[in-house]
Amino acid sequence: MPELPEVEVTRLSFAGRIAGARIEAVVMGKPLRWPLGCEAQTLTGQHIKTVRRRGKYLLIDLSGGLLLMHLGMSGSVSFGLHLQPVGKHDHFDMVTSLGTLRLHDPRRFGAVVYVSGEDDPVAQKLLGRLGVEPLGDEFDALVFHQALQGRKTAIKQVLLEGQVVVGVGNIYASEVLFLAGIRPATPALRISKPRAARLRQAIRQVLTQAVAKGGSTLRDFSNADGEAGHFQLDAMVYDRAGLPCKVCAAPIKGIRQGQRSTFYCAHCQKP
């Protein structure tokens, strides 16, 4: 699933090129997870102002509203003047004066939703419960520690929920916890203030590195220019069960948490 780094990499790969474009047509394919929320023609004639990100959502500011785009489980975005003809897994084409923005999604768990703004009830339903942005200045160590104190759940699950801090997906949660030296099954409320500060710093470091590496491509992720990510090649623990730890040489362990794979080093990471 595209996580925060992949969504941010996608945004960076086309945001500057589409800003100021006039929407000339919108072509819908098979239905996605949620309806568009308006007639496609409503978007025609509007101008694209900026492209932002909130968690795993792309926010495309229009002259008359806002498009929320989610890549789902396997989606990717392309942008260019000369895209290939529409294929069976291409479900949203927004033709603009500067190029066509296309959502490709084989599993159709992605979505494009039009709302009047971020205060629209539909937008609030999708964005309102998201946690703090991990790469922003508002991600405060003390507030982060206080939020963890009210949760008995395993720290990895808390990270994946996205209600305390948003965007730390499955790959990055394993990597973050390794860097912070914390076992994935450790109850969140047992994490001390100093460990929470280390965990906050690890979240920022890993996600920043992932963005710089173009995200992770495990199967089919690519940015809007069709380029794959390479963060997975530098993973310390993710998908390395049985292999030696790159720090201490102990075998990496693999477990299941909440139907997701988790990887950690029992020597380097403490309960």
Salt bridges, closest charged atoms under 4 A:
GLU3 OE1 - LYS56 NZ 2.53
GLU8 OE2 - ARG11 NH2 2.85
GLU8 OE1 - ARG53 NE 2.96
ASP61 OD2 - ARG52 NE 2.69
ASP90 OD2 - ARG102 NH1 3.60
ASP90 OD1 - HIS104 ND1 2.77
ASP93 OD1 - ARG102 NE 2.80
GLU118 OE2 - ARG52 NH1 2.87
GLU133 OE1 - ARG53 NH1 2.81
GLU133 OE2 - ARG54 NH1 2.95
GLU161 OE1 - ARG151 NH1 2.99
ASP225 OD1 - ARG17 NH2 2.79
ASP234 OD2 - LYS213 NZ 3.07
